[in-house]
Amino acid sequence: MSKERLWEFVSDLRLFLTIDPYHRRVLPMRRPIGEGTHLAIEHGLLGVTFFRFGRVLGWNEGSGYSFSDLSSRGPRHGFPHIFEVTLESHRDSGREFSTLRIEVKGRWTARPVPAVLRSWWLRFTCGLHLRMLRRKLEDLIE
């Protein structure tokens, strides 16, 4: 799809950020959403609901944004991480298409968790997120 159509989809944070295995609801603290907007992110895990908090760290209209996802106990607890969402436009053989890149950068803070379990959990979560996103994008294309 075109970069413009993809941007329309990913810039709707209330919808797009809930295409995630743990994000249930995203509540931006002001409108219009832009750099500096605080976010309350309702999470769900194993039947437990809790809020984490973040802020839109960067907003490049039409091209991407980044936001933080932090524990209510502070940035040194509960796997603090940052999402970077980037869109790029390409042209190949006269056909226009776009790519979506999502990078998650964070720090594992649960010290007692063995490295092999941590690695499995992160791969599982990223794989699940990718499948959810792929399904949603396929629905948009059809």
DOLUM-645291 format. One line per 5 residues: number of its first residue (from 1); their letters; for each residue x, y, z of C-alpha. Coordinates in Angstrom, 1 decimal, decimal comma. Example, Ala and Ser with C-alpha at 12.3 -4.5 7.8 and 13.67 -1.06 7.14 Angstrom:
1) as) 12,3 -4,5 7,8 | 13,7 -1,1 7,1 .
END
This chain:
1) msker) 0,0 0,0 0,0 | 1,1 3,6 -0,3 | 3,0 5,3 2,4 | 0,2 7,7 2,9 | -2,4 5,0 3,5 .
6) lwefv) 0,0 3,1 5,8 | 0,6 6,3 7,8 | -3,1 6,8 8,2 | -3,2 3,4 9,8 | -0,1 3,5 12,1 .
11) sdlrl) -0,7 7,1 13,2 | -4,0 6,1 14,9 | -2,2 5,3 18,1 | -5,4 4,1 19,9 | -5,9 1,5 17,3 .
16) fltid) -2,4 0,7 16,1 | -0,7 0,3 19,5 | -3,3 -2,2 20,6 | -2,1 -4,6 17,8 | 0,2 -6,0 20,4 .
21) pyhrr) -0,1 -9,2 22,6 | -0,2 -7,2 25,8 | -1,6 -3,7 25,0 | -5,3 -3,6 25,6 | -6,0 0,1 25,4 .
26) vlpmr) -4,0 3,3 24,8 | -5,1 6,6 26,3 | -3,3 9,7 24,9 | -3,4 12,5 27,4 | -4,0 15,3 24,8 .
31) rpige) -5,1 15,9 21,3 | -3,7 16,2 18,7 | -1,2 13,5 19,5 | 2,4 14,6 18,9 | 5,8 14,7 20,4 .
36) gthla) 5,6 15,0 24,2 | 2,1 13,5 24,5 | 1,8 11,4 27,6 | 0,3 7,9 27,2 | -1,5 5,6 29,6 .
41) iehgl) -1,2 2,0 28,2 | -3,5 -0,6 29,7 | -1,7 -4,0 29,6 | -3,1 -7,5 30,1 | -1,0 -10,6 30,9 .
46) lgvtf) -2,3 -13,9 32,2 | -5,6 -12,5 33,2 | -4,1 -9,5 35,1 | -4,7 -5,9 34,0 | -2,4 -3,1 34,8 .
51) frfgr) -1,3 0,3 33,5 | 2,1 1,3 32,2 | 2,9 4,8 31,2 | 4,8 6,4 28,4 | 5,3 9,4 26,2 .
56) vlgwn) 5,6 10,1 22,5 | 9,3 10,8 22,2 | 9,4 11,8 18,5 | 6,8 12,4 15,9 | 7,7 12,8 12,2 .
61) egsgy) 4,4 13,4 10,4 | 4,0 10,8 7,6 | 7,2 8,9 8,4 | 7,1 7,6 11,9 | 7,3 8,1 15,7 .
66) sfsdl) 8,7 6,6 18,8 | 7,2 6,2 22,3 | 8,2 4,8 25,7 | 6,4 2,1 27,6 | 7,4 2,2 31,3 .
71) ssrgp) 6,3 0,6 34,5 | 4,3 2,6 37,0 | 7,1 1,9 39,5 | 9,5 3,9 37,4 | 12,0 3,5 34,5 .
76) rhgfp) 14,2 1,0 36,3 | 11,5 -1,6 36,8 | 9,4 -4,0 34,7 | 11,2 -4,1 31,4 | 11,4 -0,4 30,3 .
81) hifev) 11,3 -0,2 26,5 | 10,9 2,1 23,6 | 9,1 1,4 20,3 | 10,3 3,1 17,1 | 7,8 3,0 14,2 .
86) tlesh) 9,2 3,9 10,8 | 7,7 4,0 7,3 | 9,6 4,2 4,1 | 8,4 4,6 0,5 | 9,9 2,6 -2,4 .
91) rdsgr) 9,4 2,3 -6,1 | 10,2 -0,8 -8,1 | 9,4 -1,4 -11,8 | 7,0 1,6 -11,7 | 5,2 0,2 -8,7 .
96) efstl) 5,0 2,1 -5,4 | 5,0 0,3 -2,1 | 6,0 1,0 1,5 | 7,7 -0,7 4,3 | 6,9 -0,6 8,0 .
101) rievk) 9,6 -1,1 10,6 | 9,0 -1,5 14,3 | 12,0 -1,7 16,6 | 11,7 -2,4 20,3 | 14,6 -1,5 22,5 .
106) grwta) 14,6 -2,2 26,2 | 16,3 -3,4 29,3 | 15,5 -6,7 31,0 | 15,1 -5,9 34,7 | 14,0 -9,2 36,1 .
111) rpvpa) 17,3 -10,5 37,3 | 16,2 -13,9 38,5 | 14,9 -15,0 35,1 | 17,5 -17,2 33,3 | 18,8 -15,9 30,0 .
116) vlrsw) 17,4 -18,8 28,0 | 13,9 -18,1 29,4 | 14,3 -14,4 28,7 | 15,4 -15,1 25,2 | 12,4 -17,4 24,6 .
121) wlrft) 9,9 -14,9 26,0 | 11,2 -12,1 23,8 | 11,2 -14,3 20,7 | 7,7 -15,5 21,5 | 6,3 -12,0 22,1 .
126) cglhl) 7,9 -10,6 18,9 | 6,6 -13,5 16,9 | 3,1 -13,1 18,2 | 3,2 -9,3 17,6 | 4,3 -9,9 14,1 .
131) rmlrr) 1,5 -12,4 13,4 | -1,1 -10,0 14,8 | 0,2 -7,1 12,7 | 0,5 -9,2 9,6 | -3,2 -10,2 9,9 .
136) kledl) -4,3 -6,6 10,4 | -2,3 -5,4 7,4 | -3,7 -8,2 5,2 | -7,2 -7,1 6,2 | -6,3 -3,5 5,1 .
141) ie) -4,9 -4,5 1,8 | -8,0 -6,6 0,8 .
END
